Amino acid sequence: MQSPNPAPTANGIVANHETLLSALSAQGYVFTSDADTGTIAHLVEDGAHTGHYAASDASALLQVTRKLIYLENGDIAELTADRLRIADGSGAPVERPVVISQLSADAVELGHYRHYMQKEIFEQPEALANTLELIGNGGWLQPGIFGADAADLLAGVRSVLILACGTSYHSGVTARYWLESLAGIPCTVEIASEYRYRSSVPDPDQLVVAISQSGETADTLAALRHAKDLGHTRTLAICNVPESAIVRECALRFITRAGPEIGVASTNAFTTQLAALFLLTLVVGKLRGHIDEQAEHDHLARLRHLPVSVARVLELEPSNLAKSLTVD
């Protein structure tokens, strides 16, 4: 945090200046004045941020706090400046754990870009690099990138069902081609809002993949719960928010590390979802014997080069912009 930090006019000194400076700096406050009274401005700002807040997305709160409490289905919360009370669906008081968001306030700042759409387009190489960082530099993949129980849950999978909405649905449609052609496994992609309104035949050996940028997409969450009610236990979340409901309710998970998206048209979420789904294709294909070591090595080499390739494409924007301005 960096707020205006003029040295307030005051008589006397702030005797505990060094203690306050240390504590406020640890919270992220940046001091631009050496005056001891400069701590007063930050203390006022810090005091203005006490209290409790409600939001539908963690990114909306990052300017004031990274400490979050996620409500369970049916919970009711009463918020005041100095108290928070939570009751479950039956009205009984409950305690929900406090988690620290992995997102930072800097991630939602516009910076030097003209608008968030441009910012998020140019963030794709970094988002892809961060998402693929988990696979390291080895020549092969381990199922464990999807969770501790992934080897057992994925080994017996006979088909894949992808549940998603909007942009996430389109990433699933793309992945269907990979899963069927490279991994040799049948794949169905369903719009989450429609899946739960029809009768379907559950398959205990089917992997259900729920894809969501926020992890709170209501239709996708409802579809996932419907699948679980039908008896599906092999569930995988591909999501950008590790603390989200969809991630918490799936047996396996892959966090895409796309960062928050403010622009309406999805960019980082889509490309990082594709990267995660391609990794899933390689793991499933390897377990089924459809992808040998050489093919796996070659695919991983191309995948690791993807952030650089995307960055090189984005470097062409000034040239393309200049050309468009000279067209009659």
N, C-alpha and C positions, 0 to 999 in steps of 0.2 A: 504494500500500500504506500502511496505517496500522495499526501495532501498538502495544500499550502501550509508552510511552516514558518510564518513570520515570528520574530521574537516578541512576545507580548510585552507591553509596557507594564511593569510591576515594581513596587517598592520592595526591597529586600531580595533575598535569594531563595532558590529552591534547594533546601538543604539535602534532600535525598535525590538530587538530580541524577547521579551516576546509577543508582539503583533503578530509577524510572527509565532512564535511557536504555539500560541493558534489557529490562523487561519488555519495553515497547519495541525495541529492535528485534527481539526474538519473535515478536508477533508479525514482523514484516514491515513496520513503519520505517520510513527513510527520513533521516534528519539532514536538513540543508543549512542549519544554523548551529553555531557553537554555543549560543547563549543558553544558560541553564533554564531560563523561562520558556525556551522552545518546547520543552516537554509538555507544557500546559496545553498547547494546541492539540497535540496528539492525544492527550488524556481526555480532552473534551470529545474528540472524534471517537475514541474508543468507548467512552461512556454512552455516546449516542447509538452505538451498535449493540448494546446489551438488550436482552429480550428474547422472544421466540418468533419465528416466521414460518409461514406455510407457503409451499410452492409445489407445482406439479413436476418440476424438473430441477435437478441439483444445480445446473448452470445458472439458474435465476438467483441463487443464494450465494454464489461464490464471492461476490463483492463484500459480503458481511460476515460469512463464516464458511468453514469447511466441515464443521461438525453437523452431522445429519442423523435424523431418526426416521426410519422408514416404517410406515403404518402397514399393518397386515390387513387383509381383506375383512371388512366389517368393523374395523377400528373407528373410534370417534375420539378426536382430540380437542381439548379445551386449552386455548393459549391466552396467556396474559403476559405482561411485561416481565413478571418475576416468577411465573409458575406455569408448568405444563402438566396436564393430567390426561391420561389415555385410558379408555375403556374398550374392551373387546365387544364383539357383536351381542353378547348377553348382558352387557352393562357392567361387567366385573372389572375393577381396576387392574391394569397390567403394566409391566415395564417392558419397553422395547430398547434394544441396545443402541448406543451411540456409535456411529461409524465415522471415520475421517475420509472424506472424498479424495480420490486420487486426482481429480481435476484441479486446476489452479485458476485464479482470477485472470491471469494473463492470457489464458486460452480464449477468453471471450472478448478481449480488447480488439478494436479494429486495426490499430497500428497505422501504418502508412498506406494502407490500401484504400481504394475509392469507396468500396462497399464490401459487405460480408461475402457476397457471391464470389467476387474476385479473390478475396482473402482465402476462402476455403478451396477454391480451385488450385491456388498456388501452394496450399498446405498438403496436397496429395502426396508428393514424394516423401515428405517427412512422416506423414501418417502411415504410408505403406512400409517405410523403413522401421518405424516403431512397432508396427503390427508383426512384421516378419522377424524382428529381433529375437523372438522366442526360439526360432529354429536354429540359431547359431550358424556356425560355418561348417558343420558336418555334412557328409555326403548322403545321409539317410535321416529318416524321420522316426520318432517314437510315438506311439499312440498317446503317451502321457501328456502331450501338449494340449490334449482335450480334457485332462483330469486324471486323477489317480486310478480310477476304475475303468478308464477308457479301453485298455487292452481286453478286459473281460467282456465289457458291454458291446464293443464293436466287433469282436471276433465272430459272434454268431449272427450278425445282422444279415438278413436276406433281402431287405428292400429299404428304401428311404422315403420318408414323407416330410416335405418341407412346408411349414406353415409361416406365412408372412403377409404383410400388407404393403401397398404402395411400392416405393423403390426397393424395399427389402424383398418383395415378391419377385421383382424383375431380376434381382441377383440370384434368387433361387431358380428361376427359369433358365438362366444361363448355366448354373451349376448342374442342372439336370443333364445337359449334353455331356458334361465332363464325367459325371458319375456313371452314366450309362456307357459311354464310349471308352473311357479310360479305366474305370474301376469295374465295369461289367456288372453293375447292380441296378435293378429296376428303381426308378425314382418318380415320385408323384409330387407336384407342386400345387398347393391349394391356397386360394385367398382365404386368410384366416377367418374373416367375417362370414364366409359361406360354409366353411367346413363343419361348424358345430350345428348347423341347421339341417343337416341331412343325416340319414342313417348310413353308417359306414361299418365295415367289417374289420374289427381290430386284429392285428397280427402281433403277437408277443415278440416276434423276431424282427420287427420293423423299427428302424431308428427314426424318431420324430425330432426334426430340427426346427426350432423356433428362432426366427431371425428378426431382430429389432434394433434400431439405432439407440433408442432410449431405454429399452428394456421394460417400458411401462405401457406399450401400445395395448389398449384395452382389448381389441378384437383378437390380437395374437395371444395375449395372456389367457383370454377366455377359451380360445381354441386349444391351447396347451393343456389347460385344466380339463377340458372335455376329453382330450386324448388320454390323459392320465386316468380319468374316471372310467374310460373304456378298458383300462388295463395295461396301457403302454407304460413301460418302465424304462425303456432305453430312450432317454431324452437328452438333447443337446441344445444349449443356448449359444447363439452367435450374436454377440451384443457389444455395445460400446461402453456400457456402464456396469462396472463389476458389482455394485451394490443393488442393482435393480431387481424388481420382482421376478422377471423371467429368468434371470441368472440364478436367483435363489431357489427357484422351483424346479430347475432341471438337474439331472444327475451329472451331466457333463457340461463343460462350458469352454468357450474360446472368446477372449476379450480382444476386440479389434483395435483399441487404442486410436480411434479416429479423432478424438477430441470432440468438443461440443460443436454442433452445427446450428447456426442462427439463420443462414440463408434458407429460403423455402426449397429451392432445388437442391437435392442431395448430391454431394460430391464425395467427400472423404468416407462417409458411411458406406456408400455403394462400392467404391474401389477396394476398401479394406474388407468388406464382406466377401467380395469376389476372391480376394487373397485367402481368406479363412476357408472358404468353400473349396478352393483348389487344394489347400492342404488336407482338408477332409477327404477329398477325392484320392489323393496320393496315399493316405493312411489306409483307407478302406480298400483301395486297389491292391496295395501291398499285402494286406491281411488275406485277401481273397486270391492272391497269386496271379493277379492280372498285370501287375507292374513289377518288373524285375529290377535288380540293383542298378543297372546301367541307366535304365529309363528314369528311375527315381533320382539318380545323381544329375542327369541332364535337366530334368524338370526343375529341380531345386536351384541349379545354377542359373537358369533363365529367370526364375522367380526372384532370386536375390538381386538380379540386375534390373528388375522392374522399377524401383525408385529412381535410378539413374536415367532410365529410358524415359520415364514420365517427365523428369526434370528437363531433359533435353527438348522434349516436345513443347513444354511451357516456355522455354527460352525463345521460341519462335514467335511468341505473341507480339512483341514490338514490330517485327517485320510484317506480320499479317495485318496489324492495325494500320501501319503506314500504307500498305497496298490498298486497303479498303477505303482510305481517305482520298486516294487519287483516282478512284473509279468514278466515272461520270454518272 
